[in-house]
């Protein structure tokens, strides 16, 4: 007779760091995470060959207003790249990750990307990192 295993509920959480790579330190950098429980199905539609109407979800209904925000430092200041700012951000992110591990969260994935036009006189850019966690409820 096969032994039945109890159903395990797994919870996922994504933490995002946005670090400005705008010269002269003019950008904004943050570590953010949602405190809201959102059901994606409320904002999901299914299209078929017979029904291809677009998703009618309103942006204002999707927007989460209950979140945690930690201020980070920008990569650059007036003098150029600021290594103290980067290491300060590393310490803040490490503190958050350590705290989450103490709460039972297990780091599963890290995804990073840089957005920058880099065209003539481009003064914009961000470095985004997403940390995906899971824990057993």
C-alpha positions as CSV (number, residue, x, y, z in Angstrom):
1,X,0.0,0.0,0.0
2,X,1.3,3.4,-1.0
3,X,1.8,5.9,1.8
4,X,0.0,9.2,1.3
5,X,2.1,12.3,1.9
6,X,0.5,15.3,3.4
7,X,-0.1,18.2,1.1
8,X,2.6,20.8,1.5
9,X,1.7,24.4,0.9
10,X,4.5,26.5,-0.5
11,X,4.6,30.3,-0.4
12,X,6.7,32.4,-2.8
13,X,7.9,36.0,-2.3
14,X,9.9,38.4,-4.6
15,X,12.1,41.2,-3.3
16,X,13.4,43.7,-5.9
17,X,16.3,46.1,-5.6
18,X,16.4,49.0,-8.0
19,X,19.8,50.8,-8.0
20,X,20.2,54.0,-10.0
21,X,23.1,54.2,-12.5
22,X,22.3,57.8,-13.3
23,X,25.4,60.0,-13.3
24,X,25.7,62.8,-10.7
25,X,23.6,60.8,-8.2
26,X,20.3,62.1,-9.4
27,X,18.4,58.8,-9.5
28,X,16.5,57.0,-6.8
29,X,17.5,53.5,-5.4
30,X,15.3,51.3,-3.3
31,X,14.8,47.7,-2.0
32,X,11.1,46.9,-2.2
33,X,8.8,44.1,-1.3
34,X,5.0,43.6,-1.3
35,X,3.1,43.2,2.0
36,X,-0.1,42.5,0.1
37,X,-1.7,39.2,-0.8
38,X,-2.7,39.4,-4.4
39,X,-4.5,36.7,-6.4
40,X,-3.2,36.9,-10.0
41,X,-6.4,35.2,-11.2
42,X,-8.4,38.4,-10.5
43,X,-6.4,40.1,-13.2
44,X,-6.1,37.3,-15.7
45,X,-8.2,36.6,-18.8
46,X,-8.0,33.7,-21.1
47,X,-8.1,34.2,-24.9
48,X,-9.2,31.6,-27.3
49,X,-9.8,31.5,-31.1
50,X,-13.5,32.2,-30.5
51,X,-13.0,34.8,-27.8
52,X,-10.0,37.1,-28.2
53,X,-11.3,40.1,-26.2
54,X,-8.6,42.0,-24.4
55,X,-8.0,41.9,-20.6
56,X,-10.1,44.7,-19.0
57,X,-8.3,44.9,-15.7
58,X,-7.8,48.4,-14.5
59,X,-4.3,49.5,-13.6
60,X,-5.6,51.2,-10.4
61,X,-7.0,47.9,-9.2
62,X,-3.8,46.0,-9.9
63,X,-1.5,48.5,-8.2
64,X,-0.3,47.4,-4.7
65,X,-0.1,50.1,-2.1
66,X,1.0,48.0,0.8
67,X,4.7,47.5,0.5
68,X,8.0,47.8,2.3
69,X,10.6,50.2,0.9
70,X,14.2,50.5,2.1
71,X,16.2,53.4,0.8
72,X,19.4,52.4,-1.0
73,X,22.2,54.7,-2.3
74,X,22.9,55.5,-5.9
75,X,25.9,54.0,-7.7
76,X,27.1,57.4,-8.8
77,X,27.5,60.8,-7.2
78,X,28.9,64.1,-8.5
79,X,32.4,62.7,-8.5
80,X,31.5,59.5,-10.5
81,X,31.1,55.9,-9.3
82,X,30.9,55.7,-5.5
83,X,32.2,52.3,-4.2
84,X,31.1,53.1,-0.6
85,X,27.5,53.4,-1.9
86,X,27.7,50.0,-3.6
87,X,29.1,48.3,-0.5
88,X,26.5,50.1,1.7
89,X,23.7,48.7,-0.6
90,X,25.3,45.3,-0.3
91,X,25.2,45.5,3.5
92,X,21.5,46.5,3.4
93,X,20.5,43.8,1.0
94,X,22.5,41.2,3.0
95,X,20.7,42.3,6.1
96,X,17.3,41.9,4.4
97,X,18.2,38.4,3.0
98,X,19.6,37.3,6.4
99,X,16.4,38.4,8.1
100,X,14.2,36.6,5.6
101,X,16.3,33.4,6.1
102,X,15.6,33.7,9.8
103,X,11.9,33.9,9.0
104,X,12.1,30.6,7.1
105,X,12.5,31.9,3.5
106,X,14.8,30.0,1.2
107,X,16.5,32.0,-1.6
108,X,15.7,30.2,-4.9
109,X,16.6,32.5,-7.7
110,X,18.4,35.8,-8.4
111,X,17.8,37.6,-11.7
112,X,19.5,40.8,-12.7
113,X,19.2,43.3,-15.5
114,X,20.4,46.7,-16.5
115,X,18.3,49.2,-18.4
116,X,20.1,52.1,-20.1
117,X,19.5,53.7,-23.4
118,X,23.2,54.8,-23.6
119,X,22.4,57.0,-26.5
120,X,23.8,60.5,-26.9
121,X,23.6,62.4,-23.6
122,X,21.6,59.5,-21.9
123,X,21.2,60.4,-18.3
124,X,19.1,57.4,-17.3
125,X,19.6,53.9,-16.2
126,X,18.8,51.3,-13.5
127,X,20.2,48.1,-12.2
128,X,17.4,45.8,-11.2
129,X,17.8,42.6,-9.2
130,X,14.9,40.3,-8.3
131,X,15.4,37.8,-5.4
132,X,12.8,34.9,-5.4
133,X,12.2,33.1,-2.2
134,X,10.0,30.2,-1.1
135,X,9.0,28.7,2.3
136,X,6.8,25.9,3.5
137,X,3.7,27.2,5.3
